[in-house]
Amino acid sequence: MDYNASAPIDERVLDSMVDAYKNKIGNADSRTHEFGERARTVVEDARKQVASLLDVNSDEVFFTSGATESNNIAIQGLREYAERNNKKHIITTAIEHKSVLETVKYLSTQGFEVDLISPDITGRVDQDEVLSKVRSDTLLVSVMHVNNETGIIQPVKEIGDFLTDKDVFFHVDATQSCGKLVEEIRALNYNMLSFSAHKLMGPQGIGALILKRDKFKLPPVKSVLFGGQQEHGIRPGTVPVALVVGCGKACEIAELEYGKNKTHLEEIKNALIQTLDKSGVEYSINGDPEFCVSSTLNLCIKGVSSEALMISTKQFCGISNGSACTSKSYSPSYVLSAMGIDKNLIEASIRISWGPMTDKDEAVKNFEDLLIVAKQIAN
Ligand code: PMP
């Protein structure tokens, strides 16, 4: 029940990767033999699969090692342009993934000015507040589509629509929505979008940065690494063919199955909430359920330490409190803190997330067992 940290790989994805490892050997950028040609063909097929899911052109898809790298390239990659044009103001939110927050924090030590917008108790940032911060020297607005801890959908449609005719770049971290909110992403207006394949049952270590062309011109993003010309120099380094193939396959499957998956995910959420209601535990849901995706539940179980609950149930349940990237040591979730939730309630909050491969009955059974433990350790 921790799909938001990483989903299991789809067997069909794995098969496509094994085939690539066995039969598409070689460097996709080798021009001197057939092996390179064959590897290049499957990489370009995968690029088309990603492009089709997102409804962009394949020459707007740049493979990276995942969303952390995509976010870094999208933000740091604009630095030279920003300095040349004296546009050094960035707007983002206090609930972004650390790969956005730490990057803008670094830039703020380099002469950039950063406005961080906090959400209210609903878990959503106010689009008007975000947009009211736009100035003549604003370089970039970066807002995530779906928050990884709460599952709350942010107003990126409204923000993107407002920014379309402004001289400001808009970046969306779509790591938690890619392959899930398919129509919604297709309808967004953005310049740059990031995701990781492993959140949609693809392999870990691969993802993409989408750079949308404006009158044939890409956003003026420069690589943050020096090296070769792979991925048009946006992300130098040998293209990992089998990972790229897996990423493409995961996108293809998501495109075919997202409609069916949506119903399954909703059924699981309803069943989990019914289980909670029946259990007699006192609970509240963090974030406004109206804006929550159907695959995440962030819950506060009154009087139950989330740390104690996780330790007591870890034999049969994989849940979390906060994002995996910050969970090496316990500190209260910065996302829930930014929403204004009381520290004691944050300490009693857990995140449960699931996906298309989750079996509803098994999830309910495990959740019932978890709630029995919760009642035992409640104080
Ligand atoms: N952004 C969001 C919203 C995420 O949930 C994650 C993964 N937790 C990332 C970025 C980073 O993804 P990765 O670790 O695959 O680079």
Residues whose N, C-alpha, C, O or C-beta is under 5 A from the ligand:
A	BS01	PMP	N4 A5 G66 A67 T68 E69 H97 V146 N148 D173 T175 Q176 S196
